[in-house]
Amino acid sequence: MSAKILQGEEIAKRILEDLKKRIVGKQLKLAVVQVGKNAVSETYIRKKEEVAAKLGIGFELHKLSQEISQAELKRRVEAIGKDKTVSGMIVQLPLPKHLNQQEILDEIPREKDVDVLSSANFGLFVLRRLAILPPTVGAVSMLLQENRIDLKGKNVVIVGAGRLVGLPLALWCVREKATITVANEHTQDLASITKNADILISGVGKKGLIKGNMVKRGALVIDVGTSVEDGRSTGDVDFESVAKDAGFLTAVPGGVGPLTVACLLRNLLTLS
């Protein structure tokens, strides 16, 4: 079997074309806070900036020192949040380990939280009371809809329980009536779990983590992980070995990534 490759670029293109029409006459600006240096984060930020520019959306990057204190970062995020010219804002994750991540994210005003990372907006998302979805959830949802794949009753395994990918996707899959297993860094014998997945989603950021012998024949494999090596983006999935047995497979780059950026900018317009 050779997997059908699911591309997000064409779907993203349609979303962005629609957004371009809808933002005519609106003054929108996205502010991004980056603390320290991280190759994956910088790749994502560049892509957001490029796409925002094509749509005529303002973009503002605040690059802050790796050593910044909790108090100073809170002050900076609060100030950006109060800027009336800023329509939406992001605190790029991950943050350095000495910082209390959620405390910082909670400084983002609800009406500007395009990533759905503040406690207030995340809680509303869980309760289905938020007008937007976390961008990664929106991207995976669009990909499944486009290919007429229903989660109901499916056995879904999510590798990685992070704030941007694993956690929101797990909660969303529960809402969609799937049966969920979430693996983390302490999970033992990962392959025995992933082999049972009808749908396998990985968002760890570790190159080649998911091998062909870890995937059920005919499964849908969604690669949301990104790592950067020698300037090139790669995913969690060992593409060649997994493609032999998977029924559907996303590529990195070109799969979930472009859709995630499109969904984020759609959130920006929705909240404005």
C-alpha positions as CSV (number, residue, x, y, z in Angstrom):
1,M,0.0,0.0,0.0
2,S,1.1,3.5,-0.7
3,A,-0.3,6.3,1.4
4,K,-2.4,9.1,0.0
5,I,-0.5,12.3,0.8
6,L,-2.7,15.0,2.4
7,Q,-1.6,18.5,1.5
8,G,-2.7,21.5,3.4
9,E,-1.3,24.1,1.1
10,E,-4.3,24.2,-1.3
11,I,-6.8,24.4,1.5
12,A,-4.8,27.1,3.1
13,K,-4.7,29.0,-0.2
14,R,-8.5,29.0,-0.3
15,I,-8.8,30.3,3.3
16,L,-6.3,33.1,2.6
17,E,-8.0,34.1,-0.6
18,D,-11.3,34.4,1.4
19,L,-9.5,36.4,4.1
20,K,-8.0,38.8,1.7
21,K,-11.5,39.8,0.5
22,R,-12.9,40.1,4.0
23,I,-10.2,42.3,5.4
24,V,-10.5,45.0,2.8
25,G,-10.7,48.3,4.6
26,K,-9.7,46.9,8.0
27,Q,-6.5,47.9,9.8
28,L,-5.3,44.6,11.4
29,K,-1.9,44.0,13.1
30,L,-0.4,40.9,14.6
31,A,2.1,41.2,17.4
32,V,4.5,38.3,18.2
33,V,6.6,38.1,21.3
34,Q,9.7,35.9,21.0
35,V,11.9,35.1,24.0
36,G,15.4,33.9,23.2
37,K,16.4,31.9,20.1
38,N,14.7,28.8,18.8
39,A,15.1,27.6,15.2
40,V,11.6,26.1,15.0
41,S,10.0,29.2,16.5
42,E,11.9,31.4,14.1
43,T,10.7,29.3,11.1
44,Y,7.1,29.7,12.3
45,I,7.4,33.4,12.9
46,R,8.9,34.0,9.4
47,K,6.0,32.2,7.8
48,K,3.4,34.1,9.8
49,E,5.1,37.4,8.8
50,E,5.2,36.4,5.1
51,V,1.6,35.4,4.9
52,A,0.4,38.5,6.9
53,A,2.3,40.7,4.5
54,K,0.6,39.1,1.5
55,L,-2.8,39.8,3.1
56,G,-1.9,43.4,4.0
57,I,-1.9,42.6,7.8
58,G,0.6,44.5,9.9
59,F,3.2,42.5,11.7
60,E,5.2,43.4,14.8
61,L,7.9,41.2,16.3
62,H,9.2,41.8,19.8
63,K,12.4,39.9,20.3
64,L,13.4,39.6,24.0
65,S,16.3,38.3,25.9
66,Q,16.5,34.6,27.0
67,E,17.3,35.9,30.5
68,I,14.3,38.2,30.8
69,S,12.7,38.0,34.3
70,Q,9.1,36.9,34.9
71,A,8.1,40.3,36.1
72,E,9.6,42.1,33.1
73,L,8.1,39.7,30.5
74,K,4.7,40.1,32.1
75,R,5.1,43.9,32.0
76,R,6.0,43.8,28.3
77,V,3.2,41.4,27.3
78,E,0.7,43.5,29.2
79,A,1.9,46.7,27.5
80,I,1.6,45.1,24.0
81,G,-1.9,43.8,24.9
82,K,-3.0,47.4,25.8
83,D,-1.7,48.8,22.5
84,K,-4.9,49.7,20.6
85,T,-3.1,49.3,17.2
86,V,-2.6,45.6,17.9
87,S,-5.5,43.4,16.8
88,G,-4.1,40.1,17.9
89,M,-1.0,38.8,19.7
90,I,1.0,35.7,20.2
91,V,3.6,34.7,22.8
92,Q,5.7,32.2,20.8
93,L,6.2,28.9,22.7
94,P,8.3,27.4,24.1
95,L,9.4,29.9,26.7
96,P,12.7,29.4,28.7
97,K,12.3,27.0,31.6
98,H,12.8,29.7,34.3
99,L,9.6,31.4,33.3
100,N,6.0,30.5,34.4
101,Q,4.5,29.9,31.0
102,Q,0.8,30.0,31.8
103,E,1.2,33.1,34.0
104,I,2.7,34.9,31.0
105,L,0.1,33.6,28.6
106,D,-2.7,34.9,30.9
107,E,-1.5,38.4,30.3
108,I,-2.8,38.2,26.7
109,P,-6.2,39.9,26.5
110,R,-9.0,37.5,25.6
111,E,-10.0,39.5,22.6
112,K,-6.5,39.4,21.2
113,D,-5.7,35.7,22.0
114,V,-5.5,34.3,18.5
115,D,-3.6,31.2,19.6
116,V,-6.2,30.3,22.4
117,L,-3.5,30.0,25.0
118,S,-4.8,32.1,27.9
119,S,-6.6,30.2,30.6
120,A,-9.8,32.2,29.9
121,N,-10.0,31.4,26.2
122,F,-8.8,27.8,26.6
123,G,-11.5,27.2,29.1
124,L,-14.1,28.6,26.8
125,F,-12.8,26.4,24.0
126,V,-13.1,23.3,26.2
127,L,-16.7,24.3,26.9
128,R,-17.5,25.1,23.2
129,R,-18.2,28.7,24.0
130,L,-15.4,30.3,21.9
131,A,-15.9,31.6,18.4
132,I,-12.5,30.3,17.3
133,L,-10.4,27.1,17.5
134,P,-6.8,26.8,18.5
135,P,-5.0,27.1,15.1
136,T,-3.6,23.5,15.1
137,V,-7.1,22.2,15.9
138,G,-8.6,24.3,13.1
139,A,-5.9,23.0,10.7
140,V,-6.5,19.3,11.6
141,S,-10.3,19.8,11.5
142,M,-10.1,21.3,8.0
143,L,-7.8,18.6,6.7
144,L,-10.2,15.9,8.0
145,Q,-13.3,17.7,6.6
146,E,-11.6,18.1,3.2
147,N,-11.0,14.4,3.0
148,R,-14.4,13.4,4.5
149,I,-12.8,11.6,7.5
150,D,-15.1,11.4,10.6
151,L,-13.5,11.0,14.0
152,K,-16.5,9.5,15.6
153,G,-15.7,6.0,17.0
154,K,-12.1,6.1,15.7
155,N,-9.2,5.1,17.9
156,V,-7.0,8.2,18.0
157,V,-3.5,8.2,19.5
158,I,-1.8,11.6,20.0
159,V,1.9,11.6,20.7
160,G,2.9,14.6,22.7
161,A,0.7,16.5,25.2
162,G,2.0,20.0,24.6
163,R,0.1,23.2,25.0
164,L,0.1,24.1,21.3
165,V,-0.7,20.7,19.8
166,G,-1.3,17.6,21.9
167,L,-3.5,19.0,24.7
168,P,-6.0,21.1,22.5
169,L,-6.2,18.3,19.9
170,A,-6.9,15.7,22.6
171,L,-9.7,17.7,24.1
172,W,-11.2,18.4,20.6
173,C,-11.0,14.7,19.7
174,V,-13.0,13.9,22.8
175,R,-15.6,16.4,21.8
176,E,-15.8,14.7,18.4
177,K,-16.6,11.4,20.0
178,A,-13.3,9.6,19.3
179,T,-11.6,7.2,21.7
180,I,-8.3,8.9,22.8
181,T,-4.9,7.9,24.0
182,V,-2.3,10.5,24.7
183,A,1.3,9.5,24.9
184,N,4.0,11.6,26.5
185,E,7.7,11.4,27.3
186,H,7.0,8.8,30.1
187,T,5.0,6.5,28.0
188,Q,6.5,3.0,27.8
189,D,6.5,0.9,24.6
190,L,5.2,3.6,22.4
191,A,5.0,1.4,19.4
192,S,2.5,-1.0,21.0
193,I,0.1,2.0,21.5
194,T,0.6,3.7,18.1
195,K,0.0,0.4,16.3
196,N,-3.6,0.4,17.5
197,A,-4.4,3.9,16.1
198,D,-6.9,4.4,13.3
199,I,-5.6,8.0,13.4
200,L,-2.1,8.8,14.7
201,I,-1.2,12.4,15.4
202,S,2.4,13.3,16.4
203,G,3.4,16.8,17.7
204,V,6.6,16.3,19.6
205,G,9.2,17.9,17.4
206,K,11.6,15.0,17.2
207,K,12.8,13.9,13.8
208,G,12.0,10.4,12.8
209,L,10.2,9.5,16.0
210,I,7.4,7.6,14.2
211,K,8.7,4.7,12.1
212,G,6.8,2.5,9.7
213,N,6.7,-0.5,12.1
214,M,4.8,1.7,14.6
215,V,1.9,2.3,12.3
216,K,-1.3,0.3,11.8
217,R,-1.8,-0.7,8.1
218,G,-4.2,1.8,6.5
219,A,-4.0,4.3,9.3
220,L,-4.3,8.1,8.9
221,V,-1.0,9.7,10.1
222,I,-0.9,13.4,10.8
223,D,2.5,14.9,11.4
224,V,2.3,18.1,13.4
225,G,5.8,18.0,14.8
226,T,8.6,20.2,13.4
227,S,12.3,20.2,14.0
228,V,14.9,22.2,12.0
229,E,18.2,20.6,10.9
230,D,20.7,22.3,8.7
231,G,18.1,24.9,7.9
232,R,15.5,22.3,6.7
233,S,12.2,21.6,8.4
234,T,11.4,18.0,9.1
235,G,8.5,16.3,10.9
236,D,8.2,13.6,13.6
237,V,7.3,10.9,11.0
238,D,9.9,8.9,9.0
239,F,8.0,9.6,5.8
240,E,9.3,6.9,3.5
241,S,8.8,4.0,5.9
242,V,5.4,5.2,7.2
243,A,4.1,5.9,3.6
244,K,4.4,2.2,2.8
245,D,1.7,1.1,5.2
246,A,-0.3,4.2,6.1
247,G,-3.6,4.9,4.3
248,F,-3.2,8.7,4.5
249,L,-0.2,10.7,5.5
250,T,0.6,14.4,5.8
251,A,4.0,15.8,4.6
252,V,6.3,18.2,6.4
253,P,6.6,20.9,5.1
254,G,3.3,21.5,3.3
255,G,0.9,19.5,5.3
256,V,-0.6,20.9,8.6
257,G,1.8,23.9,8.8
258,P,0.3,26.2,6.1
259,L,-3.2,25.4,7.3
260,T,-2.2,26.3,10.9
261,V,-0.9,29.8,9.8
262,A,-4.1,30.3,7.7
263,C,-6.3,29.4,10.7
264,L,-4.4,31.7,13.0
265,L,-4.9,34.7,10.7
266,R,-8.6,33.7,10.3
267,N,-8.8,33.9,14.1
268,L,-7.3,37.3,14.0
269,L,-10.0,38.6,11.7
270,T,-12.8,36.8,13.7
271,L,-11.6,38.4,17.0
272,S,-11.2,41.9,15.5
